Amino acid sequence: MSTTTDPRAVASRAELLVQMGRPERALDEVDDALASVPDDPRLLLTAAWVRLHLQRSAEALPLLEQVVGAQPTADGALHLLSIARQNTGDVPGARDAAAKALELDPDDARYHLQLADTHLSGRVRGADRRLARERIDAALALAPENPDRLAQAARLWSRLGDDDRARALVRHGLGVAPEHEDLLYLDAALALDTGRSAKGYSSVLAANPEHAEAGYLLHLSVWQQVLRLVEMPVLLVGAVALVVTFSMSDAHVGGVPLWGIVVLLWTAITALRVLPVLLQVPRGLLRRTLRQTPLRGGAVAAVVVGWAGVLAGLALLYVVRDAVVVRWFLVALGAVLAVTTVTSAVLYAAMVTQTRDLGYLPPGPVGAARIAGLRSGLRGAAVRRTVVTGIVAVVVAAIGPGALAREDARSVAALAAVAFVLPVTVGLWVAWRAAERQRAASDERLPVSAGAAVRAGLGAAVLLVTTALLAVSGVAAVVALPVTPNAHDADGRYVQSPKAPRDPDSEVQECGGRPVTRLSCIQENNRIRQEELRDRMEDVDIPSIDVPTLDLPDLPDVQVPDAPVQPTP
């Protein structure tokens, strides 16, 4: 450890240590020097800067306020003070400090960008977005070729929702500095192709294994594809169950193979989405992701079981036509879904736990923002999946069992719906617990309003009820699987019923093609049918019926005596 107390030398050495990835060592040396010279502005500023780098803004704040109090015109200290206040939730104070720094030195692009950053923090209004755009443009006019400023401006444009402009700035910056770490990271983060993103993150981590953002996003990207491999069989098997429910009968079995084409296309799309990402990540990272779970090596086996269920579903659509064999295939698909449900729930929980254990959810605002984003994504997925499965369930229930080909397949479809939604709710519970732990370990706890607490309580209640209903529905679906013989066993073998032959003498045609063409064809067929009916009616010989005349004898007139009329009282 260095023994010099010269502020300039200590500051230079601390900056070098931070660049080498040893910020803790830099902080120790600066604090040792501060113990000897406690009021030196340069040492105070350096100590605060290192703490900001370590995401310890609450510790940096009093140091920066001490420097600004002694030197109100220190624009660099005001700039760092703005960052510290912003990180600790004091957005108005951060804007005030950034505005003062910009007023002292309007030619420094950093101050323009920091002021823009503060306008995009907290409650952002339309005026804030307009001011942020103005500051970004001013910063780029001052430093059009500075890679650090270009990277910061790209981040801000992305937060404004203009990813195209952000990508353009990143490409321009990489043309100036092809090896710039921040620009390489942003190039991966803003890539539209997930495989290219994974490759970019891997490249950044290969150059700097300590890059937390790249490591975190690559970690989530790998988990996203792993969960997709586990969950896609649920959707495909559920689709097969619905096809069997509606079409496995003599009247409609001929159209069942067409739905197999949909399943095959869906499988191909999944492979095209998952494999490019998994092939770009280091093999060690993929092995660690799968093995550091409660399932250990069983995760791969569970994935294989799920896709074996998809193959069984395809066999059911293309080959199996015996009613009893169909029933046993439904039972097998239900067992696959039960295994996949447990696997998916365990992996969702493992994803959150592994993210925390790897240090990607550190105490402080960065960890809080990450866990909040993770919970928001899981919450949105749970809502979307619940709505979609609810709509499908309502449609199936509205049709009624009388119009279904095999109502015993509904239990498999119901189990697929539970397997699609329940694991996400499990992940939400684990993420909520991780957020509580992260908040308890953080020294920078933002105050929680009463309204936010009420909303959180209502959300927890809704999540609890949803989880309980899903669990009960899953158990009921498993119990309803057609394990025992049922009425459909007597159906025998399903064979498509032949269509009624068309009258060869009729001019009525088969209608196909575009909707407009089909409509005109149907209208013409109706006209032809009416004419053919009239022609047939003309050829029908309708017999006439002669009604005989009856001669009745004359009857004498009947005399009716007059009756006295009484007035009505």
C-alpha positions as CSV (number, residue, x, y, z in Angstrom):
1,M,0.0,0.0,0.0
2,S,1.2,3.5,-0.9
3,T,2.6,5.6,2.0
4,T,2.6,9.0,0.3
5,T,0.1,11.7,1.4
6,D,0.7,14.0,-1.5
7,P,-2.9,14.7,-2.7
8,R,-2.0,14.9,-6.4
9,A,-0.1,11.6,-6.3
10,V,-2.7,9.8,-4.2
11,A,-5.5,11.0,-6.6
12,S,-3.5,9.8,-9.7
13,R,-2.8,6.4,-8.1
14,A,-6.4,6.0,-7.1
15,E,-7.6,6.7,-10.7
16,L,-5.1,4.2,-12.0
17,L,-6.2,1.5,-9.6
18,V,-9.8,2.0,-10.5
19,Q,-8.9,1.6,-14.2
20,M,-7.1,-1.6,-13.3
21,G,-10.3,-2.9,-11.7
22,R,-9.1,-2.5,-8.1
23,P,-11.4,0.2,-6.7
24,E,-11.4,-1.2,-3.1
25,R,-7.6,-0.9,-3.0
26,A,-7.9,2.7,-4.3
27,L,-10.5,3.6,-1.6
28,D,-8.2,2.2,1.1
29,E,-5.3,4.4,0.0
30,V,-7.4,7.5,-0.4
31,D,-8.9,7.0,3.1
32,D,-5.5,6.5,4.6
33,A,-4.3,9.8,3.0
34,L,-7.5,11.5,4.2
35,A,-6.7,10.4,7.8
36,S,-3.5,12.5,7.6
37,V,-5.0,15.5,5.6
38,P,-8.7,15.4,6.3
39,D,-9.7,18.7,4.7
40,D,-7.9,18.5,1.4
41,P,-10.4,19.1,-1.4
42,R,-8.6,16.9,-3.9
43,L,-8.5,13.9,-1.6
44,L,-12.2,14.5,-0.6
45,L,-13.2,14.7,-4.2
46,T,-11.2,11.5,-5.1
47,A,-12.6,9.6,-2.2
48,A,-16.1,10.6,-3.3
49,W,-15.4,9.7,-6.9
50,V,-14.2,6.2,-5.9
51,R,-17.3,5.7,-3.7
52,L,-19.5,6.6,-6.7
53,H,-17.7,4.1,-8.8
54,L,-18.4,1.5,-6.1
55,Q,-22.1,2.4,-6.0
56,R,-21.8,3.9,-2.5
57,S,-23.5,7.2,-3.2
58,A,-24.7,7.7,0.3
59,E,-21.1,7.7,1.6
60,A,-19.9,10.0,-1.2
61,L,-22.7,12.6,-0.6
62,P,-21.3,14.2,2.6
63,L,-17.8,14.4,1.2
64,L,-19.0,16.2,-1.9
65,E,-21.1,18.6,0.2
66,Q,-18.1,19.4,2.2
67,V,-16.1,20.2,-0.9
68,V,-18.9,22.3,-2.4
69,G,-19.4,24.1,0.9
70,A,-15.7,25.1,0.9
71,Q,-15.5,25.8,-2.8
72,P,-19.0,26.8,-4.2
73,T,-17.5,27.4,-7.7
74,A,-15.9,23.9,-8.0
75,D,-17.8,22.8,-11.1
76,G,-16.3,19.3,-11.0
77,A,-17.5,18.8,-7.4
78,L,-21.0,20.1,-8.3
79,H,-21.1,17.6,-11.2
80,L,-20.3,14.6,-8.9
81,L,-22.7,16.0,-6.2
82,S,-25.4,15.9,-8.9
83,I,-24.7,12.3,-9.6
84,A,-24.7,11.4,-5.9
85,R,-28.0,13.1,-5.2
86,Q,-29.5,11.5,-8.2
87,N,-28.4,8.1,-7.1
88,T,-29.9,8.7,-3.6
89,G,-33.3,9.8,-4.9
90,D,-32.8,13.6,-4.6
91,V,-33.8,14.5,-8.1
92,P,-34.5,18.2,-7.5
93,G,-31.2,18.6,-5.7
94,A,-29.4,16.7,-8.5
95,R,-30.9,19.1,-11.1
96,D,-29.9,22.1,-9.1
97,A,-26.3,20.9,-8.8
98,A,-26.1,20.0,-12.5
99,A,-27.5,23.4,-13.5
100,K,-24.9,25.2,-11.3
101,A,-22.0,23.2,-12.8
102,L,-23.3,23.9,-16.3
103,E,-23.6,27.6,-15.5
104,L,-20.0,27.7,-14.2
105,D,-18.6,25.9,-17.3
106,P,-21.1,25.8,-20.2
107,D,-18.4,24.4,-22.6
108,D,-18.1,21.0,-20.8
109,A,-20.3,18.4,-22.5
110,R,-20.4,16.3,-19.4
111,Y,-22.4,18.9,-17.6
112,H,-25.0,19.2,-20.4
113,L,-25.4,15.4,-20.4
114,Q,-25.7,15.2,-16.6
115,L,-28.4,17.8,-16.6
116,A,-30.2,15.9,-19.3
117,D,-29.9,12.8,-17.2
118,T,-31.5,14.5,-14.2
119,H,-34.4,15.6,-16.4
120,L,-35.1,11.9,-17.3
121,S,-35.1,10.8,-13.6
122,G,-38.0,10.8,-11.2
123,R,-41.3,12.0,-12.6
124,V,-40.6,12.8,-16.3
125,R,-42.9,15.3,-18.0
126,G,-43.1,16.5,-21.6
127,A,-41.1,19.6,-20.8
128,D,-38.4,17.5,-19.1
129,R,-38.0,15.4,-22.3
130,R,-37.7,18.5,-24.4
131,L,-35.1,20.0,-22.1
132,A,-33.2,16.7,-22.1
133,R,-33.1,16.6,-25.9
134,E,-31.8,20.2,-26.0
135,R,-29.0,19.3,-23.6
136,I,-28.0,16.2,-25.5
137,D,-27.8,18.2,-28.8
138,A,-25.7,20.8,-27.1
139,A,-23.3,18.2,-25.7
140,L,-22.9,16.5,-29.1
141,A,-22.2,19.9,-30.7
142,L,-19.4,20.5,-28.1
143,A,-17.9,16.9,-28.3
144,P,-18.9,15.3,-31.6
145,E,-16.0,12.8,-31.6
146,N,-15.6,12.1,-27.9
147,P,-16.4,8.3,-27.4
148,D,-17.3,8.8,-23.7
149,R,-19.8,11.6,-24.5
150,L,-21.2,9.6,-27.5
151,A,-21.8,6.6,-25.2
152,Q,-23.5,8.7,-22.6
153,A,-25.7,10.5,-25.2
154,A,-26.6,7.1,-26.7
155,R,-27.8,5.9,-23.3
156,L,-30.0,9.0,-22.9
157,W,-31.5,8.7,-26.4
158,S,-32.4,5.1,-25.6
159,R,-34.1,6.2,-22.4
160,L,-36.0,8.7,-24.5
161,G,-37.2,5.8,-26.7
162,D,-35.2,6.6,-29.8
163,D,-33.1,3.5,-30.2
164,D,-32.4,4.2,-33.8
165,R,-30.6,7.4,-33.0
166,A,-28.8,5.7,-30.1
167,R,-27.5,3.0,-32.5
168,A,-26.3,5.7,-34.9
169,L,-24.3,7.3,-32.2
170,V,-22.8,4.0,-31.1
171,R,-21.8,3.2,-34.7
172,H,-20.2,6.6,-35.0
173,G,-18.4,6.2,-31.7
174,L,-17.1,2.8,-32.7
175,G,-15.8,4.3,-35.9
176,V,-13.8,6.7,-33.7
177,A,-12.8,4.2,-31.0
178,P,-13.4,0.6,-32.1
179,E,-12.2,-0.9,-28.7
180,H,-14.2,1.5,-26.5
181,E,-15.7,-0.8,-23.8
182,D,-18.9,1.3,-23.2
183,L,-19.6,1.6,-26.9
184,L,-19.1,-2.1,-27.4
185,Y,-21.5,-2.9,-24.5
186,L,-24.1,-0.5,-25.9
187,D,-23.7,-2.0,-29.4
188,A,-24.7,-5.4,-27.9
189,A,-27.4,-4.0,-25.7
190,L,-29.1,-2.1,-28.6
191,A,-28.8,-4.9,-31.1
192,L,-32.0,-6.1,-32.6
193,D,-30.8,-9.7,-32.9
194,T,-30.6,-11.7,-29.7
195,G,-27.7,-13.8,-31.0
196,R,-25.7,-10.7,-31.9
197,S,-26.4,-9.3,-28.4
198,A,-25.2,-12.4,-26.7
199,K,-22.0,-12.4,-28.9
200,G,-21.4,-8.7,-28.0
201,Y,-21.8,-9.3,-24.3
202,S,-19.5,-12.2,-24.5
203,S,-16.9,-10.1,-26.2
204,V,-17.1,-7.3,-23.6
205,L,-16.8,-9.9,-20.8
206,A,-13.8,-11.5,-22.5
207,A,-12.1,-8.1,-22.4
208,N,-13.3,-7.2,-18.9
209,P,-14.7,-10.0,-16.8
210,E,-15.7,-7.4,-14.2
211,H,-18.2,-5.6,-16.5
212,A,-21.3,-5.9,-14.3
213,E,-23.9,-4.7,-16.8
214,A,-22.7,-7.0,-19.6
215,G,-22.5,-10.0,-17.2
216,Y,-26.0,-9.3,-15.9
217,L,-27.7,-8.9,-19.3
218,L,-25.9,-12.0,-20.7
219,H,-27.0,-13.9,-17.6
220,L,-30.6,-12.9,-18.2
221,S,-30.3,-13.7,-21.9
222,V,-29.1,-17.2,-21.3
223,W,-31.9,-17.8,-18.7
224,Q,-34.5,-16.5,-21.1
225,Q,-33.5,-19.0,-23.7
226,V,-33.3,-21.9,-21.2
227,L,-36.8,-21.1,-19.9
228,R,-38.0,-20.9,-23.5
229,L,-36.7,-24.4,-24.1
230,V,-38.6,-25.6,-21.1
231,E,-41.9,-23.7,-21.7
232,M,-42.3,-24.1,-25.4
233,P,-43.3,-27.8,-25.1
234,V,-46.0,-26.7,-22.8
235,L,-47.6,-24.5,-25.5
236,L,-47.1,-27.2,-28.2
237,V,-48.6,-30.0,-26.1
238,G,-51.5,-27.7,-25.1
239,A,-52.2,-27.0,-28.7
240,V,-52.2,-30.7,-29.5
241,A,-54.6,-31.3,-26.7
242,L,-57.0,-28.7,-28.1
243,V,-56.8,-30.2,-31.6
244,V,-57.7,-33.6,-30.1
245,T,-60.5,-32.0,-28.1
246,F,-62.2,-30.5,-31.2
247,S,-61.2,-32.7,-34.1
248,M,-60.5,-36.3,-33.0
249,S,-63.7,-37.8,-34.5
250,D,-64.7,-39.5,-37.7
251,A,-66.2,-36.2,-39.0
252,H,-63.0,-34.1,-38.6
253,V,-60.0,-36.5,-38.2
254,G,-58.9,-35.8,-41.7
255,G,-57.9,-32.2,-40.8
256,V,-55.9,-33.2,-37.8
257,P,-52.5,-33.6,-39.7
258,L,-52.8,-30.0,-40.9
259,W,-52.4,-28.8,-37.3
260,G,-49.3,-30.9,-37.0
261,I,-47.7,-28.6,-39.6
262,V,-48.4,-25.7,-37.3
263,V,-46.7,-27.5,-34.4
264,L,-43.7,-28.3,-36.6
265,L,-43.4,-24.7,-37.7
266,W,-43.6,-23.5,-34.1
267,T,-40.8,-25.9,-33.2
268,A,-38.6,-24.6,-36.0
269,I,-39.2,-21.0,-34.9
270,T,-38.2,-21.9,-31.4
271,A,-35.0,-23.5,-32.6
272,L,-34.2,-20.4,-34.7
273,R,-34.7,-18.1,-31.7
274,V,-32.9,-20.2,-29.0
275,L,-29.9,-21.8,-30.7
276,P,-28.3,-18.6,-32.1
277,V,-28.1,-17.2,-28.5
278,L,-26.9,-20.4,-26.8
279,L,-24.3,-21.0,-29.4
280,Q,-22.8,-17.6,-28.8
281,V,-22.3,-17.8,-25.0
282,P,-19.3,-19.6,-23.4
283,R,-20.0,-23.2,-22.7
284,G,-18.8,-22.8,-19.1
285,L,-21.5,-20.1,-18.5
286,L,-24.2,-22.4,-19.9
287,R,-23.1,-25.3,-17.8
288,R,-23.0,-23.1,-14.7
289,T,-26.5,-21.8,-15.4
290,L,-27.9,-25.3,-15.6
291,R,-26.0,-27.0,-12.8
292,Q,-26.3,-24.3,-10.2
293,T,-30.0,-25.1,-9.7
294,P,-31.8,-27.5,-7.4
295,L,-32.2,-29.9,-10.3
296,R,-28.5,-30.1,-11.0
297,G,-28.0,-32.2,-14.1
298,G,-31.8,-33.0,-14.1
299,A,-32.6,-29.8,-15.8
300,V,-31.3,-31.1,-19.2
301,A,-33.2,-34.4,-18.6
302,A,-36.4,-32.4,-17.9
303,V,-35.9,-30.4,-21.1
304,V,-35.6,-33.7,-23.0
305,V,-38.8,-35.0,-21.4
306,G,-40.7,-31.9,-22.5
307,W,-39.6,-32.2,-26.1
308,A,-40.3,-35.9,-26.1
309,G,-43.8,-34.9,-25.2
310,V,-43.9,-32.7,-28.4
311,L,-42.8,-35.7,-30.5
312,A,-45.5,-37.8,-28.8
313,G,-48.0,-35.0,-29.7
314,L,-46.9,-35.1,-33.3
315,A,-47.4,-38.9,-33.4
316,L,-50.8,-38.4,-32.0
317,L,-51.7,-36.0,-34.8
318,Y,-50.2,-38.0,-37.6
319,V,-50.3,-41.7,-36.7
320,V,-52.5,-42.6,-33.7
321,R,-56.1,-43.2,-34.6
322,D,-57.3,-45.9,-32.2
323,A,-59.5,-44.4,-29.5
324,V,-57.9,-46.4,-26.6
325,V,-54.4,-45.5,-27.7
326,V,-55.4,-41.9,-28.0
327,R,-56.6,-42.0,-24.4
328,W,-53.2,-43.3,-23.2
329,F,-51.4,-40.8,-25.2
330,L,-53.4,-38.1,-23.5
331,V,-52.3,-39.5,-20.1
332,A,-48.7,-39.6,-21.2
333,L,-48.9,-35.9,-22.3
334,G,-50.4,-35.0,-19.0
335,A,-47.5,-36.7,-17.2
336,V,-45.1,-34.7,-19.4
337,L,-46.9,-31.5,-18.5
338,A,-46.7,-32.3,-14.8
339,V,-43.0,-32.8,-15.0
340,T,-42.5,-29.7,-17.0
341,T,-44.6,-27.6,-14.6
342,V,-42.3,-28.6,-11.7
343,T,-39.2,-28.0,-13.8
344,S,-40.3,-24.6,-15.0
345,A,-41.2,-23.4,-11.5
346,V,-37.9,-24.6,-10.0
347,L,-36.0,-22.9,-12.8
348,Y,-37.8,-19.6,-12.5
349,A,-37.0,-19.6,-8.8
350,A,-33.4,-20.6,-9.6
351,M,-33.0,-17.7,-12.1
352,V,-33.8,-15.1,-9.4
353,T,-31.7,-16.8,-6.7
354,Q,-28.8,-17.3,-9.0
355,T,-28.9,-13.6,-10.1
356,R,-28.7,-12.6,-6.4
357,D,-26.0,-15.1,-5.6
358,L,-23.8,-13.9,-8.5
359,G,-23.8,-10.4,-7.1
360,Y,-26.0,-8.9,-9.9
361,L,-28.4,-7.4,-7.3
362,P,-26.0,-5.4,-5.1
363,P,-27.2,-3.1,-2.3
364,G,-27.9,0.4,-3.6
365,P,-29.9,2.0,-6.4
366,V,-28.4,-0.3,-9.2
367,G,-29.5,-3.5,-7.5
368,A,-32.9,-1.9,-6.7
369,A,-33.4,-0.9,-10.3
370,R,-32.5,-4.4,-11.5
371,I,-34.7,-6.3,-9.2
372,A,-37.5,-3.8,-9.9
373,G,-37.1,-4.4,-13.7
374,L,-37.0,-8.2,-13.1
375,R,-40.2,-8.1,-11.1
376,S,-41.9,-5.8,-13.6
377,G,-41.0,-8.3,-16.4
378,L,-42.3,-11.2,-14.5
379,R,-45.5,-9.4,-13.5
380,G,-46.2,-8.4,-17.1
381,A,-45.6,-12.0,-18.3
382,A,-48.0,-13.3,-15.6
383,V,-50.7,-10.9,-16.6
384,R,-50.4,-11.6,-20.3
385,R,-50.4,-15.3,-19.8
386,T,-53.4,-15.3,-17.5
387,V,-55.4,-13.2,-19.9
388,V,-54.6,-15.4,-22.9
389,T,-55.3,-18.7,-21.1
390,G,-58.4,-17.2,-19.6
391,I,-59.8,-16.3,-23.0
392,V,-59.1,-19.8,-24.4
393,A,-60.7,-21.4,-21.3
394,V,-63.8,-19.2,-21.7
395,V,-64.1,-20.1,-25.4
396,V,-63.8,-23.8,-24.7
397,A,-66.3,-23.7,-21.9
398,A,-68.8,-21.7,-24.0
399,I,-68.7,-24.3,-26.7
400,G,-69.9,-27.0,-24.3
401,P,-69.1,-30.7,-24.2
402,G,-71.8,-31.6,-26.7
403,A,-69.9,-30.0,-29.6
404,L,-66.5,-31.5,-28.7
405,A,-65.0,-34.5,-30.3
406,R,-63.2,-35.8,-27.2
407,E,-63.9,-33.8,-24.0
408,D,-61.4,-36.0,-22.0
409,A,-58.6,-34.1,-23.7
410,R,-59.7,-30.9,-22.0
411,S,-57.9,-31.9,-18.8
412,V,-54.6,-32.0,-20.7
413,A,-55.3,-28.5,-22.2
414,A,-56.1,-27.2,-18.7
415,L,-52.9,-28.7,-17.3
416,A,-51.0,-27.0,-20.1
417,A,-52.6,-23.6,-19.1
418,V,-51.5,-24.1,-15.5
419,A,-48.0,-25.1,-16.6
420,F,-47.8,-21.9,-18.6
421,V,-48.8,-19.5,-15.9
422,L,-48.0,-21.0,-12.5
423,P,-44.1,-21.0,-12.8
424,V,-44.2,-17.3,-13.5
425,T,-46.1,-16.6,-10.3
426,V,-43.5,-18.7,-8.4
427,G,-40.8,-16.6,-9.9
428,L,-42.7,-13.5,-8.8
429,W,-42.8,-14.7,-5.2
430,V,-39.0,-15.4,-5.2
431,A,-38.3,-12.0,-6.8
432,W,-40.4,-10.3,-4.1
433,R,-38.3,-12.0,-1.4
434,A,-35.1,-11.1,-3.2
435,A,-36.2,-7.5,-3.4
436,E,-36.9,-7.5,0.3
437,R,-33.4,-8.8,1.0
438,Q,-31.8,-6.3,-1.3
439,R,-33.7,-3.4,0.3
440,A,-32.7,-4.6,3.8
441,A,-29.0,-4.8,2.8
442,S,-29.0,-1.3,1.2
443,D,-27.9,1.8,3.0
444,E,-29.8,4.0,0.5
445,R,-33.4,3.2,1.1
446,L,-35.9,5.4,-0.7
447,P,-39.0,6.2,1.4
448,V,-42.2,4.3,0.5
449,S,-45.4,6.3,0.3
450,A,-48.6,5.1,1.8
451,G,-50.2,4.7,-1.7
452,A,-47.3,2.6,-2.8
453,A,-47.6,0.4,0.3
454,V,-51.4,-0.1,-0.4
455,R,-50.7,-1.0,-4.0
456,A,-48.0,-3.5,-3.0
457,G,-50.4,-5.1,-0.5
458,L,-53.2,-5.4,-3.1
459,G,-50.7,-6.8,-5.6
460,A,-49.5,-9.4,-3.1
461,A,-53.1,-10.4,-2.3
462,V,-54.0,-10.8,-6.0
463,L,-50.8,-12.8,-6.6
464,L,-51.6,-15.1,-3.6
465,V,-55.2,-15.8,-4.8
466,T,-53.9,-16.4,-8.4
467,T,-51.2,-18.8,-7.2
468,A,-53.7,-20.7,-5.1
469,L,-56.3,-21.0,-7.9
470,L,-53.6,-22.2,-10.3
471,A,-52.4,-24.8,-7.9
472,V,-55.9,-26.1,-7.3
473,S,-56.6,-26.1,-11.0
474,G,-53.5,-28.0,-11.7
475,V,-54.3,-30.7,-9.1
476,A,-57.9,-30.9,-10.5
477,A,-56.5,-31.3,-14.1
478,V,-54.2,-34.1,-13.0
479,V,-57.0,-35.9,-11.3
480,A,-59.2,-35.5,-14.4
481,L,-56.7,-37.2,-16.7
482,P,-58.4,-40.1,-18.5
483,V,-56.5,-42.9,-16.8
484,T,-59.6,-45.2,-16.5
485,P,-61.6,-46.4,-19.5
486,N,-64.3,-44.0,-20.7
487,A,-67.1,-43.8,-23.3
488,H,-64.6,-42.9,-26.1
489,D,-63.0,-46.3,-25.9
490,A,-66.0,-47.6,-27.9
491,D,-65.2,-45.3,-30.8
492,G,-62.8,-47.8,-32.3
493,R,-60.6,-46.4,-35.0
494,Y,-61.1,-42.9,-36.2
495,V,-61.6,-42.7,-40.0
496,Q,-62.6,-39.6,-41.9
497,S,-66.2,-39.9,-43.1
498,P,-66.5,-39.5,-46.9
499,K,-68.2,-36.4,-48.2
500,A,-71.5,-36.7,-49.9
501,P,-70.9,-37.0,-53.7
502,R,-71.8,-33.9,-55.8
503,D,-74.5,-34.3,-58.4
504,P,-72.6,-34.6,-61.7
505,D,-75.6,-33.0,-63.7
506,S,-75.5,-29.9,-61.5
507,E,-73.7,-26.7,-62.5
508,V,-72.9,-25.8,-58.9
509,Q,-69.1,-25.4,-58.5
510,E,-66.7,-25.7,-55.6
511,C,-65.8,-22.2,-54.3
512,G,-62.2,-21.3,-53.4
513,G,-59.7,-18.5,-53.7
514,R,-59.9,-15.0,-52.3
515,P,-62.9,-14.1,-50.0
516,V,-64.4,-11.8,-52.7
517,T,-64.1,-14.5,-55.3
518,R,-65.7,-17.1,-52.9
519,L,-68.6,-14.7,-52.1
520,S,-69.4,-14.2,-55.8
521,C,-69.1,-17.9,-56.4
522,I,-71.5,-18.7,-53.5
523,Q,-74.0,-16.2,-54.8
524,E,-73.9,-17.7,-58.3
525,N,-74.3,-21.2,-56.8
526,N,-77.5,-20.1,-54.9
527,R,-78.9,-18.7,-58.2
528,I,-78.2,-21.9,-60.0
529,R,-79.8,-24.0,-57.3
530,Q,-83.0,-21.9,-57.4
531,E,-83.2,-22.2,-61.2
532,E,-82.6,-26.0,-61.0
533,L,-85.4,-26.2,-58.3
534,R,-87.8,-24.3,-60.5
535,D,-87.0,-26.6,-63.5
536,R,-87.6,-29.7,-61.4
537,M,-90.9,-28.3,-60.2
538,E,-92.1,-27.7,-63.7
539,D,-91.5,-31.4,-64.6
540,V,-93.5,-32.6,-61.7
541,D,-97.0,-33.9,-62.7
542,I,-99.4,-32.6,-60.0
543,P,-102.8,-34.5,-60.2
544,S,-106.1,-32.6,-60.2
545,I,-108.9,-33.5,-57.8
546,D,-112.6,-33.3,-59.0
547,V,-115.0,-32.4,-56.1
548,P,-118.5,-34.0,-56.6
549,T,-121.6,-31.8,-56.5
550,L,-124.1,-32.7,-53.6
551,D,-127.9,-32.2,-54.1
552,L,-129.6,-31.3,-50.8
553,P,-133.4,-31.3,-50.4
554,D,-135.2,-28.0,-49.5
555,L,-136.0,-27.6,-45.9
556,P,-139.2,-25.8,-44.5
557,D,-138.8,-22.4,-43.0
558,V,-138.6,-22.5,-39.2
559,Q,-140.9,-20.0,-37.4
560,V,-139.4,-18.5,-34.2
561,P,-141.9,-16.7,-31.9
562,D,-141.2,-13.2,-30.8
563,A,-139.8,-12.9,-27.2
564,P,-140.8,-10.0,-24.9
565,V,-138.0,-7.5,-24.5
566,Q,-137.2,-6.4,-21.0
567,P,-135.4,-3.1,-20.5
568,T,-132.0,-3.3,-19.0
569,P,-132.0,-1.8,-15.5
